[in-house]
Structure formats: structure tokens, C-alpha cells
């Protein structure tokens, strides 16, 4: 029989349970992945912030993606790494810390969608309306798009978590490697019908809006490229759009894998690991993909390393 503790201020995280022989290899994999994510994304964010040649809408919007990857992984992985070295009985987290972690986790995934949506709009304007690009993608428009991307995510996730924290809790075990909304409302013995309805609506609206905007944007871009005889335009479109599309598909398939595995309880361990990889894979690949494809970023790095090779003459 399950012991019920009502509205306990502390919770116990199940964490990522791995065999004793696998603990340190998995720990080192997660540690070096986290370090790479932080170094790579902080580096990209710093380059975009300091180099005036990167003060273009595409890079300024991508800066939001780097910031999102830094925040999303920083709230999750350090705690996960520490818990891996603790016995299960000592993986204690306060309820309020758990709520913050859940909020940040859902903000990370939602903002990734909204930022990639406004980046798709930027590519659409650049390719389909190149003569009006500077006028449309002004600083004022960039601010509006950025505030919208973060603001919409904040409101949607705020309602999601608001519906959960209103519930009384009668359990204390979080059956997940980290706190998220589903793990939190499963602590309640009350009806979670409203939570399930809103959560499903939230997911459908987000994925429909995200996928729909990508399909519409890239359909129009494809039509323009097929009807245009401008090889330079087509080459630019292929280069910049393929980069954006690859980043979007990585994020989309990572998220869909978690949703799919939720339907199969027997794959709970696989779901936990995929949930962690959902943070690691996009956060690791985003700076690599954009760094490799961006001529401006490669030029900045080349200039940076060349300047270090030059010794001061006396």
C-alpha cells in the first residue's frame, strides 16, 4: 500500500537509474556533453553580441536559440549529474525547486519551437522579398518577434504549471530523471482531467502551429526557387534554409520520440534517456550546424585564431 504524505515541502527524484558499471561512463558522457553545450553556445552568443558583422536578423534570432539552450541545459544537467552520484534515497528536491525546474524545462522546449518559427519567417522574407528585407526586418520588428517568441512560451507554460500547482499533493516520488509538468501533477490524488485536456491542447496547438508554419514557409520558398533563374538566390536559399530545417527536424524528432515513448510504459528507461537527449542533442548540434554553415561565423573564428598567432613586436 502506498504511503500518502499531503503537500510535502520536499520530493524525491527517481533520477536516472543506471547499473553500477555504467554510472561513470554515463556520468562522463553527460558531463562532457554539458560542458560542450555551454562552451559552444556561450561562444556563439558572445560572437553574435560582439561582432558587428553578425548583427543581422538571422544571427540575432539564432542568438535566442543559443540562450535558450544554455538556460534549458543549465537548469537540468548539473542537478542530474549530482543525483547520479547519490543513492536513490538521497535524491531530494524541494517542491518549489521542482516547479522551477519543470517551468524551465517546458520553457526550453516551447521557446525552441517559437524561435525556430520566427527564424523561418526571417528566411521567408529574405528569399521571397529580398528588396524589402531591410525594411521589414527592422530592429523594431526583431524586438517584436523576439518578445513574441519568449512571451507566447511564457504564457503557455505559465498556464500549464499554474493548473498543476493548484492541486494538492499526496505523493512525493517524481518518477522521472527531472521535474516536468506530467511528473508533478501525477503527485496529486485529485482529478487531473483539466490538466490533461490543457496539456493535450497545448501540445496540439504548439506542434500544429510549428509544423504548419514550416510547411507554409518552405512551400513558398520552394516555389520562388523553382520559378527563379537566379542561381545566386537559389544557392543562398539552399544553404541558409537547409541549416534551419536540419535544426528544426532534430528538435522536432527528439520531442516526438518522448511523446511516443510515453505511450509505452515498458520502455520507461528508454523514455528517460531520450528525455535527457532531447536537451543534449539540439543544444550540441545547433552551434555546430550554424557554425559550419555560416560564412560570417567561420570568418570571425579564423580572425580570432589568426590574431592569437600574431605576437607583439618590440
PyMOL commands that set and color helices and strands:
alter all, ss='L'
color gray80, all
select helices_A, chain A and resi 20-50+52-54+57-74+77-84+88-90+95-128+130-136+139-165+181-185+193-227+231-262+265-293+295-309
alter helices_A, ss='H'
color red, helices_A
select strands_A, chain A and resi 10-13+92-94+173-174
alter strands_A, ss='S'
color yellow, strands_A
deselect
rebuild
show_as cartoon
